[in-house]
Amino acid sequence: PNANNEKVYAISGSAFVDFPVSNMEIHPDYRDNLRELAKITGTIDSVRGDKDVTIQYISIKGYASPESPYSNNERLAKGRTKALKEYVENLYNFDDNFIKTDYEPEDWAGLERYVASSNLKHKEDILATIRSDREPDNKEWWIRSNWNEDYNFLLNNCYPALRRSDYVIEYTVRHYT
């Protein structure tokens, strides 16, 4: 086979950094944040410490869950992603554009996957609502209004896992001769 001069790899993961309600500031000592932040820094350190490896970029995508108005979730997802980017930049002194960011105000795809694999009493109705062309705030209101017991279950058991930051560290390994 032909030799591959550039070997490009990526390591990815998810961190569940908690923020006080409506807050967008990183508090490492809040809840389980030390462990969650260590997921990201540990992944970076595992690659960064190898002299044969060059990190090409880091990507962080923040997600919020569907409760609360969409505009607020957009503000939170965007602001919390920015805060996490700045936290990592400050730890490693990365250039401003080294970390790429994106955000998703409400993780409806994650909610759909959870509901599809659940045993919720109104699973099919909830899935139909999620898949509908309703506006996000209307979807959330409809589920809460019509299937309150299922909604409360989702709120307590699914929504916390939807609030996360997915990260990717793409790197190259130098060519050996």
C-alpha positions in Angstrom: 0.0 0.0 0.0 1.0 3.6 -0.5 2.4 5.3 2.5 0.2 7.9 4.1 2.3 11.0 4.8 -0.2 12.6 7.1 -2.2 10.7 9.7 -5.2 12.7 10.9 -7.0 11.5 13.9 -9.7 12.8 16.2 -10.7 12.2 19.8 -14.2 13.2 20.9 -16.3 13.2 24.0 -19.0 14.9 25.9 -18.8 17.0 29.1 -21.7 17.8 31.3 -20.6 21.1 32.8 -23.2 22.4 35.2 -24.1 26.1 35.5 -26.3 27.8 38.1 -29.7 28.6 36.7 -29.5 31.2 33.9 -25.8 31.6 34.5 -23.1 31.5 31.8 -20.0 31.6 34.0 -17.8 28.5 34.5 -17.5 27.5 38.2 -15.1 24.6 38.4 -16.1 23.8 42.0 -19.8 23.8 41.2 -21.4 20.3 41.4 -19.4 17.8 39.4 -17.7 20.3 37.2 -14.1 19.4 38.2 -14.6 15.9 36.8 -16.4 17.1 33.7 -13.8 19.8 32.9 -11.1 17.2 33.5 -12.7 15.1 30.7 -11.9 17.9 28.2 -8.5 18.8 29.7 -7.5 15.2 30.0 -8.3 14.6 26.4 -6.3 17.6 25.3 -3.4 16.7 27.5 -3.3 13.1 26.2 -2.6 14.4 22.7 -0.7 17.6 23.6 2.0 15.8 25.6 3.1 13.7 22.6 6.0 15.3 20.7 5.0 13.5 17.6 1.5 15.0 17.5 0.2 18.4 16.5 -3.2 19.4 17.5 -4.9 20.9 14.4 -8.0 22.4 16.1 -10.4 21.8 18.9 -14.2 22.0 18.4 -16.8 22.5 21.1 -20.5 22.3 20.5 -22.9 23.3 23.3 -26.4 22.0 23.7 -29.4 23.1 25.8 -32.5 21.2 26.6 -36.0 22.1 25.3 -37.6 23.5 28.5 -37.7 27.2 28.9 -38.3 29.6 26.0 -36.2 29.0 22.8 -34.7 32.4 22.9 -33.4 31.9 26.4 -32.0 28.4 25.5 -30.3 30.0 22.6 -28.7 32.6 24.8 -27.6 30.0 27.3 -26.3 27.5 24.8 -24.3 30.3 23.0 -23.1 31.9 26.2 -22.1 28.7 27.9 -20.2 27.4 24.8 -18.3 30.7 24.7 -17.5 30.4 28.4 -16.2 26.9 28.0 -14.1 28.0 25.0 -12.6 30.9 27.0 -11.9 28.5 29.9 -9.9 26.1 27.7 -8.2 29.0 25.9 -7.0 30.4 29.2 -5.7 27.1 30.5 -3.7 26.4 27.3 -3.0 29.9 25.8 -4.5 28.8 22.5 -4.8 31.4 19.8 -8.3 33.0 19.5 -9.4 31.1 16.5 -7.9 27.7 17.5 -11.0 26.5 19.1 -14.1 26.3 16.9 -17.5 26.6 18.5 -21.1 25.9 17.6 -24.2 25.6 19.6 -27.7 24.1 19.4 -30.3 25.9 21.5 -32.4 22.8 22.0 -31.4 19.2 21.5 -34.6 17.9 19.9 -32.7 15.1 18.2 -31.3 13.9 21.5 -34.8 14.1 23.0 -36.2 12.1 20.1 -33.6 9.4 20.5 -34.4 9.1 24.2 -38.1 9.0 23.8 -37.9 6.5 21.0 -36.0 4.1 23.2 -38.2 4.7 26.3 -41.2 3.1 27.7 -43.1 6.3 28.2 -46.9 5.9 28.4 -47.5 8.4 25.5 -44.3 7.7 23.6 -45.9 7.7 20.1 -47.8 10.9 20.7 -44.7 12.6 22.1 -42.6 11.4 19.1 -45.2 12.7 16.7 -45.0 16.1 18.4 -41.2 16.1 18.4 -41.2 15.3 14.7 -43.9 17.8 13.8 -43.3 21.1 12.2 -44.5 23.0 15.3 -42.2 25.8 16.6 -39.9 24.5 19.4 -41.7 26.4 22.2 -45.0 25.1 21.0 -43.7 21.5 20.9 -42.5 21.8 24.5 -45.7 23.4 25.6 -47.8 20.7 23.9 -45.9 17.8 25.5 -46.0 19.5 28.9 -49.7 20.3 28.6 -51.0 17.0 27.2 -48.7 14.4 28.9 -47.5 16.1 32.1 -46.5 12.9 33.9 -44.3 11.9 30.9 -43.0 15.5 30.6 -41.9 15.5 34.3 -40.1 12.2 33.8 -38.3 13.7 30.8 -37.5 16.9 32.7 -35.9 14.9 35.5 -34.3 12.0 33.6 -33.6 13.1 30.1 -33.2 16.8 30.0 -30.0 17.0 32.2 -28.2 14.7 29.7 -29.2 17.0 26.8 -27.4 19.9 28.4 -23.8 19.1 27.4 -20.8 20.2 25.4 -19.5 17.8 22.8 -15.8 18.3 22.0 -13.4 17.1 19.3 -9.7 17.3 19.3 -8.3 16.8 15.7 -4.6 16.1 15.5 -2.0 14.8 13.1 0.9 12.4 13.8 4.1 13.3 12.2 5.4 11.1 9.3 8.0 8.6 10.3 10.7 7.6 7.8 
